[in-house]
Structure formats: structure tokens, C-alpha cells
């Protein structure tokens, strides 16, 4: 009987999985059958992998694109060559954990305005006051400053910054400082309150730092922290009504999925969406800890353990925060409004911290410098010339400032940063929160 089995096996010419299938039948036992079927499955998978590998190596096969290397990513940005001054940054920080990002670069880009030059910095607006680190440095670097306006929607930041700015202004009798608890989208109405003539004359410098302050992240009650348990709030303006808890527990599931996909750029959005909807049947999500646990349980088994789920949670929290505060639409509208408020030759500097923000800043700047005014729409020849100007990269070393590498000139202004400037290696090493920062600057004609 054994000889018959061996002869039958030797005569079969089918693929390996059928060899074991017939062997199981010949042996007659469930144990033998399951053993051989398991091994058959393993061999079949291995054979398939070899075929795919061979096909990929074949010149005629489909070759998948290689992941973007670090060197390629670096080519898309301009690393700052300004030496990082740790003592200066710490000196203008509110705490050891909160220091202003790219402070040296911000001071440098506004250094073209000085009391000794023909165009001093007489008016400055900080749209995201925070702990007033950047503002304090600007005020001290420009004794010629006559008007300062600071804005922030966070009441805690507003109170701290007010005290700090007023203490600085005590040394200057000619500097008038105004602090408002407003969103930067209201910059025009704020300047109108200060002086109606500002809307026609314009201001010399405007700064927008879109990053979250440590005061907000470290306060668990605000709901921004992934690791600290607190309410699912995430409102930048505590007076607003919409919270992250509202979105997670009552918004349509398709809208929740869209938020995770578009604002968080999360590839695992569908699975997370389904888990969030299922959680509603058990009473919903009401704390950041519950949301973090849901993400951990959804992600840990497939995304590299603890490190994987924290990255996913960071993207989910980012997506919810953007949705709660309508950040992207507000940013785009505010960029146009800020540019309108600039005087001729004035500069708008924006520090962004994730790709969605930077993409909006980049595209809006391009739209601004190439936008048509009503009296220019009929001049086709002039429009064509302006389009060429927008694409013309200026590299005149004799005329530009040292920090400017490439510029794009348009009808209404000049983008001074064709590629965004990123922090120096030293700053990134000492301040981890600066790693994703990107600085873009536009100057009005």
C-alpha cells in the first residue's frame, strides 16, 4: 500500500497544492490532510512572491515608484543658514518648553526696515500673539517702531502677552501698542478700530505663526493633547460653540471620514470612521483618552505598535482641530486680508507647521501676486507680460538680501521665498517642535 502511495505521488504533475490535496485523501486522516493543506498554502504564497519579485525585476514588468528619499525632500526646501542663537530664543520664550520658532529668521527678514535706513519699520502687526516671543524681539530690535498691534483668540495667551508687551512699551514714549482678543481673519476691522487711515496707508510688517503654543498643548482641559486626558474640546476660541465632541458624536459618518482623510491625511481613515460610528452605539466619545484608546486599539496591531498609533493619533487630533476651528478656510481668507493691509514695500511672513497649511500659503501667495485688478483686465499684452514676470525667478545677488535665495515677481508683489525656509539643523535639534516649520514671505509692490 505504501509503495502504491509513493508511485501515485511521483506520477502527479499538478502544482504543489494539488499534490498535498491528493495525499490527504490517500492517507485518509483529517490530521494528515490539514497538515499538508497548510504547507500547500505556504508554498503557494512563496511561489507567488517569487513570481512578483521576478516580474518587478523584469524590464518589461511593472516597476513601482521608489519612496521619496530624504535628499529629494530636502531639495524642495531651503535650510536656513542663520546661526541659531539658543540664548536669544530662550530669552524671548515664555517658559523653557515654549520658545519662538525661527526667531532669528523673522528678525532677519524685517531687518531691511531699520531706523538708519530710508524705510524704517514704523508699524507692525502680530496676528498670532501667543506668548509674545516674536513680538518682544521685534519691538526691541526696532526702536523706531511707532505702532504695534497684537491679536490672539486665546484668553490666557492674551492676558500674558498684554502684560509682557506693556512692560516693553514702558521704555518707549512714542510707541503705541494695541492688544486685541480677535482672530486674525478680523485684521481689517481691528486696524479700523486703531486708526481708520491704516487701511489706506497700510502697515510695514505682518507676522502669522500658525503653530500651537505649549500653553495650549500642555493644558489637558483644552483637548489638544494626545497623551493627556481631557474633554474633547479643541476650540482655539473658547467662545466658539463647535467642539470635537460634537463632530465625533453627531456629525454624519461620511463627514467624519472626510475630515480624517482630507485634514489628517490619514490612510486608515475608513477603519477609524467605522470605529467612531460604532462607539456612538455605546454612548459615544467624550474625552481625549477615550479617543486615544480607540485609535490605539484600531492601529497598534497593524501600524508598528506604540509609535505607530501615536503618529496616527496626532493626525486625527490635527484633523479634528482644523475642522473645529475651520482653520484652512480662515487661513486663506486671512492671507488676502493681510496682504491688503500692507503698505507699499511691506512684508507678510507666515510660519506654517503642516503640509495643508503650507500648500494654502504657497498657492495663495501665487494668486495674490498674479491677480488682476479691474482696470487691467482689458490689457491682454500687459497681462501676458505679467504672467511672464510671475514665472521669472530673480537671482540678482547684488540687489537681494543674503537670506533670500530665489524670488518670484508678479504684478502686485514679490514672493521672497520661492521655496520655504526651514529651521537650521541646530534649532531642530534643540527645539523638536520646530522640525516641521516652514517660513514663506511675500512683499507688496
C-alpha positions in Angstrom: 0.0 0.0 0.0 2.9 2.4 0.9 4.5 1.7 -2.5 1.2 2.5 -4.3 1.0 5.8 -2.5 4.6 6.8 -3.4 4.1 5.8 -7.1 0.9 7.8 -7.3 2.6 10.9 -5.8 5.6 10.6 -8.2 3.3 10.4 -11.2 1.3 13.6 -10.4 2.3 16.7 -12.4 -0.1 19.2 -10.8 1.0 22.3 -8.8 2.2 21.6 -5.2 -1.2 22.4 -3.6 -2.8 19.6 -5.6 0.0 17.1 -4.6 -0.9 17.6 -0.9 -4.6 17.6 -1.6 -4.4 14.1 -3.1 -2.0 12.9 -0.4 -4.5 13.9 2.2 -7.2 11.8 0.5 -4.9 8.8 0.1 -3.8 9.0 3.8 -7.5 9.2 4.8 -7.0 11.1 8.0 -8.0 14.7 8.9 -4.7 15.3 10.7 -2.6 14.5 7.6 -5.0 16.4 5.3 -4.9 19.6 7.3 -1.1 19.4 7.7 -0.5 19.1 4.0 -3.0 21.8 3.1 -1.3 24.2 5.5 2.0 23.5 3.9 0.5 23.8 0.4 -0.8 27.2 1.2 2.6 28.3 2.4 4.4 27.0 -0.7 1.8 28.6 -3.0 2.3 32.0 -1.3 6.1 31.7 -1.5 5.8 30.8 -5.2 3.6 33.9 -5.8 6.0 36.1 -4.0 8.9 34.8 -6.2 6.8 35.4 -9.4 6.0 39.0 -8.3 9.7 39.7 -7.5 10.8 38.3 -10.8 8.1 40.3 -12.6 9.3 43.5 -10.9 12.9 42.9 -11.9 12.0 42.1 -15.4 12.5 45.1 -17.8 9.1 44.5 -19.3 7.3 44.3 -15.9 5.6 47.0 -13.9 8.1 48.9 -11.8 6.6 50.7 -8.8 7.9 54.2 -7.9 10.5 54.3 -5.2 9.6 56.3 -2.0 10.9 59.8 -2.0 14.4 59.9 -0.4 15.4 62.3 2.3 17.7 64.0 -0.2 14.9 64.6 -2.6 12.7 66.0 0.2 15.5 68.4 1.2 15.7 69.7 -2.4 12.1 71.1 -2.0 13.0 73.4 0.8 15.8 75.9 1.8 17.5 75.2 5.0 18.1 78.4 7.0 21.8 79.3 7.2 21.2 81.8 10.0 23.0 80.6 13.1 20.6 79.6 15.8 21.0 81.7 19.0 19.8 79.5 21.8 20.1 82.2 24.5 18.2 84.7 22.4 15.4 82.2 21.7 15.2 81.1 25.3 15.2 84.7 26.5 12.2 85.5 24.4 10.4 82.3 25.3 7.6 82.3 27.9 8.9 79.0 29.5 11.7 76.5 29.0 9.3 74.5 26.9 7.9 77.3 24.8 10.3 79.3 22.7 9.5 81.2 19.5 10.2 79.2 16.3 12.7 80.6 13.7 13.2 83.8 15.7 16.4 84.7 14.0 14.9 84.3 10.6 11.9 86.5 11.5 14.2 89.3 12.8 16.4 89.0 9.7 13.6 89.3 7.2 12.4 92.5 8.9 15.9 93.9 9.3 15.6 95.7 5.9 13.5 98.1 7.9 15.7 100.0 10.4 16.0 103.4 12.0 19.2 104.0 10.0 17.6 103.1 6.6 15.3 105.1 4.4 12.4 102.8 5.2 12.1 102.2 9.0 9.7 99.7 10.5 7.0 102.1 11.8 4.1 99.7 12.1 3.9 96.0 12.9 1.1 93.5 13.4 1.4 90.1 15.1 -1.6 88.1 14.0 -0.8 85.2 16.4 0.4 86.8 19.5 0.8 83.7 21.7 3.3 84.3 24.4 4.6 87.4 22.6 8.1 86.0 21.9 8.4 87.2 18.3 6.7 90.5 19.1 9.0 91.2 22.1 12.0 90.6 19.9 10.7 92.8 17.1 9.9 95.7 19.5 13.4 95.6 21.0 15.1 95.3 17.6 13.2 98.3 16.2 13.3 101.3 18.5 11.8 103.3 15.6 8.5 101.4 15.8 5.6 103.7 16.4 2.6 101.4 16.2 2.2 97.8 17.3 -0.9 95.6 17.1 -1.2 92.1 18.6 -4.0 89.7 18.1 -4.9 86.3 19.6 -8.2 84.4 20.3 -6.8 82.6 23.3 -7.7 84.4 26.5 -4.8 83.0 28.5 -2.3 83.9 25.9 -4.0 87.3 25.5 -3.5 88.2 29.2 0.1 87.0 29.4 1.1 88.8 26.2 -0.7 92.0 27.2 1.4 92.3 30.4 4.6 91.5 28.5 4.1 94.0 25.7 3.0 96.8 28.0 6.1 96.3 30.1 8.2 96.7 26.9 6.3 99.8 25.8 7.0 101.5 29.1 10.5 102.2 27.9 9.2 103.9 24.7 7.1 107.0 24.9 6.4 107.2 21.2 5.3 103.5 20.7 1.5 102.9 20.9 0.6 99.2 21.5 -2.9 97.7 21.0 -3.7 94.2 22.0 -6.9 92.5 20.8 -8.6 89.2 21.6 -9.6 88.6 18.0 -9.0 86.1 15.2 -6.6 87.2 12.5 -9.4 87.0 10.0 -10.6 90.2 11.5 -7.4 92.2 10.8 -9.2 94.8 8.8 -11.8 95.6 11.4 -9.1 95.6 14.1 -6.9 98.1 12.2 -10.0 100.2 11.5 -10.6 100.4 15.3 -7.0 101.5 15.8 -7.0 104.1 13.1 -9.2 104.3 10.0 -6.3 105.7 7.9 -4.3 102.5 8.4 -6.5 100.7 5.8 -5.4 103.2 3.2 -1.8 103.8 4.3 -1.1 100.2 5.3 1.4 98.7 7.8 5.0 97.8 7.2 5.1 94.3 8.6 2.8 91.4 9.5 3.6 88.1 11.1 1.5 84.9 11.3 2.9 82.0 13.3 0.3 79.2 12.7 1.8 76.8 15.3 0.2 75.9 18.6 1.8 77.2 21.7 2.9 75.0 24.6 0.4 76.7 26.8 -2.4 75.2 24.7 -0.9 71.7 24.2 0.1 71.2 27.8 -3.3 72.2 29.1 -5.3 69.0 29.1 -8.6 70.9 29.6 -8.2 72.4 26.1 -8.3 68.9 24.5 -5.3 69.3 22.2 -3.0 66.8 23.8 -2.9 63.1 22.6 -1.3 61.8 25.8 -3.1 63.9 28.4 -6.7 63.0 29.2 -9.2 65.8 29.0 -12.5 66.9 27.4 -12.9 66.7 23.6 -12.9 70.4 23.1 -10.1 71.6 20.7 -11.5 75.2 20.3 -8.9 77.8 19.8 -11.5 80.4 20.7 -13.3 79.3 23.9 -16.3 81.5 23.0 -17.0 79.3 19.9 -19.7 76.7 20.1 -18.5 73.8 18.0 -16.3 71.2 19.7 -14.5 68.0 18.7 -17.0 66.0 20.8 -19.9 67.4 18.6 -18.2 66.2 15.4 -17.3 62.8 16.7 -20.8 62.0 18.2 -23.3 63.8 15.9 -21.9 64.6 12.5 -22.6 62.3 9.6 -20.2 59.4 9.4 -19.2 60.3 5.8 -18.3 63.8 7.0 -16.2 62.4 9.8 -14.4 60.2 7.3 -13.8 63.2 5.0 -12.3 65.2 7.9 -9.9 62.3 8.8 -9.0 61.8 5.1 -8.5 65.4 4.0 -7.5 67.3 7.1 -5.5 64.5 8.8 -4.2 62.9 5.5 -4.8 59.6 7.3 -4.7 56.5 5.1 -6.5 54.4 7.7 -9.5 56.8 7.8 -12.2 54.4 6.8 -11.4 51.9 9.7 -11.3 54.8 12.2 -14.5 56.2 10.8 -16.3 52.9 11.4 -14.9 52.5 14.9 -16.1 56.1 15.8 -19.6 55.3 14.5 -19.7 52.1 16.4 -18.6 53.9 19.6 -21.8 56.1 19.3 -23.9 53.0 19.9 -22.1 52.5 23.3 -22.6 56.1 24.4 -20.1 58.0 22.2 -16.7 59.5 22.8 -16.4 62.2 25.5 -12.7 62.5 26.4 -9.4 62.7 24.6 -8.4 59.5 26.5 -11.3 57.6 25.0 -10.5 58.8 21.5 -6.8 57.9 22.0 -7.8 54.4 23.2 -10.0 53.9 20.2 -7.1 54.9 17.9 -4.7 52.7 19.7 -6.9 49.6 19.5 -7.5 50.3 15.8 -3.9 50.9 14.9 -1.5 49.1 17.2 -1.8 45.7 15.6 -1.1 47.0 12.1 1.0 50.1 12.4 4.1 49.4 14.4 2.9 49.4 18.0 3.1 52.5 20.2 5.0 54.7 17.8 2.6 53.9 15.0 -0.6 54.7 16.9 0.8 58.0 18.3 1.5 59.2 14.8 -2.0 58.2 13.7 -3.5 59.9 16.8 -1.5 63.1 16.0 -3.0 63.2 12.5 -6.6 62.5 13.9 -6.3 65.2 16.5 -4.9 67.6 13.9 -7.9 66.8 11.6 -10.4 67.5 14.3 -8.8 70.7 15.4 -8.8 72.0 11.8 -12.5 71.1 11.5 -13.5 72.6 14.8 -11.8 76.0 14.1 -12.3 76.0 10.3 -8.6 76.7 10.1 -7.9 76.2 6.4 -10.7 78.5 5.0 -9.9 81.1 7.7 -6.2 81.0 6.7 -6.8 81.5 3.0 -9.2 84.4 3.6 -6.9 86.0 6.2 -3.9 85.9 3.8 -5.7 88.0 1.3 -6.9 90.4 4.0 -3.3 90.7 5.5 -1.8 91.5 2.1 -4.5 94.2 1.5 -3.4 95.8 4.8 0.3 96.1 3.8 1.8 99.4 2.8 3.8 99.5 -0.4 7.1 97.6 0.3 5.5 96.0 3.4 6.1 92.3 4.1 3.9 89.5 5.3 5.7 86.5 6.9 3.9 83.2 7.6 5.2 80.2 9.5 3.2 77.0 8.9 3.6 73.6 10.5 1.9 71.0 8.3 1.6 70.4 4.5 -2.0 71.5 4.3 -1.2 75.0 5.7 1.9 75.4 3.6 0.1 74.4 0.4 -2.5 77.1 1.0 0.1 79.7 1.8 2.1 78.9 -1.3 -0.9 78.9 -3.7 -2.4 82.0 -2.1 0.8 83.9 -2.4 1.0 82.9 -6.1 -2.6 84.0 -6.7 -2.0 87.3 -4.9 0.9 88.5 -6.9 -0.7 87.5 -10.2 -4.3 88.6 -9.5 -6.0 91.0 -11.9 -7.3 94.4 -10.9 -10.4 95.7 -12.6 -8.6 98.3 -14.7 -6.0 95.8 -16.0 -8.4 93.1 -17.3 -8.6 94.5 -20.8 -4.9 94.9 -21.4 -4.0 91.5 -23.0 -0.4 92.4 -23.8 0.2 93.7 -20.2 -1.4 90.5 -18.8 0.9 88.3 -20.8 3.9 90.2 -19.7 2.8 89.9 -16.0 2.4 86.1 -16.4 6.0 86.0 -17.6 7.1 88.1 -14.6 5.4 85.7 -12.3 7.5 82.8 -13.7 10.7 84.9 -13.7 13.0 83.8 -10.9 15.2 86.7 -9.8 18.7 85.7 -8.7 20.4 89.1 -8.6 22.8 88.7 -5.8 23.9 92.3 -5.8 20.3 93.5 -5.1 18.8 90.9 -2.8 19.3 90.3 0.9 21.6 87.5 2.0 18.7 85.2 3.3 16.8 85.5 0.0 17.7 82.6 -2.3 15.1 82.8 -5.1 12.2 85.2 -5.7 9.1 85.2 -7.9 8.0 88.6 -9.0 4.4 89.4 -10.1 2.1 92.3 -10.8 1.1 93.0 -7.2 4.1 91.9 -5.3 7.1 89.6 -4.9 7.4 86.2 -3.2 10.7 86.4 -1.5 10.8 82.6 -0.8 10.3 80.5 -3.9 10.9 77.6 -1.6 10.0 77.7 2.1 12.8 78.3 4.6 13.1 75.7 7.3 14.9 75.9 10.6 18.6 75.3 10.9 19.8 71.8 12.0 20.8 73.3 15.4 17.4 74.7 16.1 15.7 71.5 15.1 17.9 69.5 17.4 17.3 71.8 20.4 13.6 72.5 19.7 11.9 69.5 18.4 8.6 71.4 17.8 10.3 73.4 15.1 11.1 70.5 12.9 8.0 70.9 10.6 8.1 74.7 10.5 8.2 76.4 7.1 8.6 80.1 6.5 7.3 82.0 3.5 7.4 85.7 2.9 5.7 88.0 0.4 6.4 91.7 -0.2 3.8 94.2 -1.6 4.8 96.2 -4.7 
